[in-house]
Amino acid sequence: MTDINTRFRGLLQRPYEPTFVPKNNGQLYYDVPDSYLTDHYRPFGAALQNRFGTNAQTRIPLPNITAPDLAYADAIGRRGGFSVFQPTHQRVASQLIDLFLNQTNPDALSAVAVYARDRVNGPLFQYALSVALMHRTDTRDVEIPSFLELFPDRYVDPAVFPQLREEGALVEQGDRRAIEIPMNFTASDRVDEQRLAYWREDIGVNLHHWHWHLVYPARGPDRIVRKDRRGELFYYMHQQTMARYNMERYANGLPRVVAFRNFREAIPEGYFPKITRSSDGRSYPARHPNETLRDLRRVEDGVIVSIADMEQWTSRIFEAIDNGYAESSSNQRVPLDNDNGIDLLGNMVEASTLSVNLQYYGDLHNNGHNILAYIHDPDNSFLEGFGVVGDNTTAMRDPVFYRWHQHIDDMFVRHKQRLPAYTGQELAFNDVAVDNFEIQLNKANAPMNILLTFWQRSQVNLGTGLDFGPEGNMFATFTHIQHAPFSFRIRVNNRAGDTRRGTVRIFIGPKTNERGQTLPFRDQRRLMVELDKFTVTLNAGANTIVRRSDQSSVTIPYERTFRNVSASSLTRNEAFQFCNCGWPNHMLLPKGSPDGLEYDFFVMVSDYTQDRVEDFDENVNCNDAHSFCGLRDRRYPDARSMGYPFDRFTGDSIGSLQDFTKPYVNMLVTPVKIRFTNTVIARA
């Protein structure tokens, strides 16, 4: 019997090549009955079998089935764009996911998936099947490829593809050279925002955003949307992204992002993405400097929203926050000023199907993406598609993504401002003291508290995404920021007479802004970035804790961000789908500066008896990036609010991070310099 991974992996390769074309470099053939073929190919069924089905090592037979009704999927063009932000696309995706989920076993699922694959929009199919595979108990370990492998055109300069095809057509596999993807190809250095292009356009960061929304879809069958604290996770993942981005801006001499809260003002930043959808040859449209929003009336696309709608939804959400309660769809008051309020608010703002009143509070977050994505053609006069910010696989490339999400984050901050500051009892851990906290590179005799960043050149195989391209591997190289591996060294004294369990929480925060001015705590607090969180057992007396940077509870390693669908090096117990949710490890640290930019590294040991939800092992079952992604089929593994202890306001007497930590022996701050070396090192 064909391995389940092989069966579905083939369907997730070369999205627009018909299923009857062999996959896995010609070694995998789907024995497609004539009834599965589209009208165009059905007359040639026998000839197609004779041409393509003779040399494959593995053949997958498919039964005759009752054809599912896919008429609803016609609302999205077969070769057009697909967006999880658009209502019509959400509805179609939800129906297709439901179809896949309702199949009785993997064989039935693969048959229906094969039938649907050549009839529906390519990215829609990949999204719906990936979500279904991820949420079915019998397919949850299928190795879902990254979107980079499926649709490399979303992340790569289009000039690379002709070179890849030439290399593949003329050079044997073993002799093919890797084609280089240029850095910073979207604008010149005259554009200030281009200083952050390496960060915004980082492939790993954009893959993280795509994969997080696979794990936490906002719309769809209730069984895939309703997850523990998903609204709070929406808030926290994006809040941490904004904190990281603002910290990176300071390192590059740029001020914090200005929130896009006035929907009627011009947007000074432009963005010219220079990426092309291979499915239809259409480029993602540019957004010119100083463009202004207009009412969105894309009747053909089913996207209709006015600026007044956006303003009204914002006003109603602000009213709910200021009142301390939301009005449910059944006219009940739902309290927000409690530990669960941020979760409710996250679902309201994102406008997931878990919103307490979707009709009243509207679809603010998603339609913010839509109205910005169509700013160049809001009424479809010029038949232009949506810009990159309208596609969750590419949205983080555009500077306006961060202006929009700064506004979204400010809404959450307005809510958090109403909550009482943490009390001493909530912050302290009696009898546990952090005596020393140092950070050191994983290198003999490395100096303490100095970290290094640099450019790294890595390689990725794009062959599985090149429809109708040559067989075999097609490698491209790209350059990204990277840090030298390091470890946290923490000395903790347990003054109690018995063993204690604690949660170690490590954050980094900028000390100064882009002008070198010291940040007051009220500003620094919002920019504290979680680096790690883990449980420790503290014996009575002195304890030395060493924690490597690659063990972070926030990140996943390079190998899982840039996985290869054709040949995985991972062991079988490392299931791809959930395991690949997490911030890319190469982006764990900010870039720093050539002279060494100083940051505050904060460590806290909190009382595990107050943190515990249920015990888990972070080393198994994809639990390693739980801070951003939670645990599969389990409750979020920390009873504290996400972002604790920095998610709430403090009193006016707290002017600095040192003021905040001074009363508590279970906290410590260490200044650390991050030194950027402007050299390129090839990945070993």
Secondary structure by P-SEA (a helix, b strand, c coil): cccaaaaaaaaacccccccccccccccccccccccccccccccaaaaaaacccccccbbbbbcccccccccccccccccbbbbcccaaaaaaaaaaaaaaaacccaaaaaaaaaaacccccaaaaaaaaaaaaacccccccccccccccccccccccaaaaaaaaaaaaccccccbbbbbbcccccccccccccccccccccaaaaaaaaaaaaacccccccccccccaaaaaaaaaaaaaaaaaaaaaaaaccccccccccccccccccccccccccccccccccccccccccccccccccccccaaaaaaaaaaaaaaaaacbbbcccbbbbbccccaaaaaaaaaaaccccccccccccccaaaaaaaaaaccccccccccccccccccccccccaaaaaaaaaaaaaaaaaaaacccccccccccccccccbbbbbcccccccccbbbbbbbbbbbbcccccccccccbbbbbbbbbbbcbbbbbbbbbccccbbbbbbbbbbbbbccccccccccaaaaaaaccccccbbbbbcccbbbbbbccccccccccccccccccccccccccccccccccccccccccccccccbbbbbbbbbbccccccccbbbbcccccccccccccccccccccccccccccccccccccccccccccccccbbbbbbbbbbbccccccc
